[in-house]
Amino acid sequence: MTLARPDLDPQLRALLADMPLMSELSPEMLAQLRQFPSTPIDTLLEGRAVDRREVTVPGPDGARIPLSILSPVGTDRSTAAPCVYWIHGGGMIMGDRFSQIDIPLDWLDLLGAVVISVDYRLAPEVTGTTLVEDCYHGLLWVTEHADELGIDPARIVVAGASAGGGLAAGVTLMARDRATPAIAAQVLICPMLDHRNVTASSRQYSGDPGVWTREMNEFGWRSVLGDLAGQDVPGYVSPAVAGDLSGLPTTYIDAGSAEVFRDEDVDYATRIWAAGGQAELHIWAGGFHGFDALYPQARVSAAARRTRSDWLTRVLSPASDA
């Protein structure tokens, strides 16, 4: 029996009609999907005054972690810039550091932020905490080189979409527990937070083709968890199971009303408030998973991006401008 679902936004529904959708994933399908590249970074940077630098930094197990550093040029560098540390989406099983990077590039243009995107290793080739440790160690390198990068270490934001939002939440928990580095804010865009798949929204978006279904989500989590199960799953991997959400930086969470992650995202914001923290939550009516990344021209997408950017502008404004 198919559960009742919130309707899609009419404009998004019309746009989605031309997109090939699926309901499940398999190793063979994943191999095919990985062959589709992200939009070339040179295309995304065209017309922007951006200095691009590529580095690799050491990971916790000796692996090399690629980082792309995108800095605005032609701006006043007498004051250190804010930094957005970007973690890409893709179910933790696909994508690269240029996936959805047009989102933080808006903040480079608007706020003069240095955008640094990390290429963490993917599941199922690696499992458990390896993905989040890659992201964490990339962030440590950024903070250790803040002066060289022209970054204000007091204005570093960790941000990500979908799987990247879940990893951003895991990195932020890890930084809190290890007491370094300082994170000014976290931006969690339709984040993938809970491996259990037990919410009402998870059940609503099951059985039919979609951008990201319950079945696809189960495949992604199986790929990440490997031999982990039940009580063995740490909150750094599946942040929804973290027992303590106190002491986190100010947080922005958004999602669509018509997606798998809606309820786990609402619950995460609710638990941050219950722990005495600050979070801003937006659930966009009629939005499916990743709607504003896929169709930024849609009216609801433009509203979501504008609202997110307005919040980040407030958070990163120097106290003297407040």
Disulfide bonds with the S-S distance in Angstrom:
none
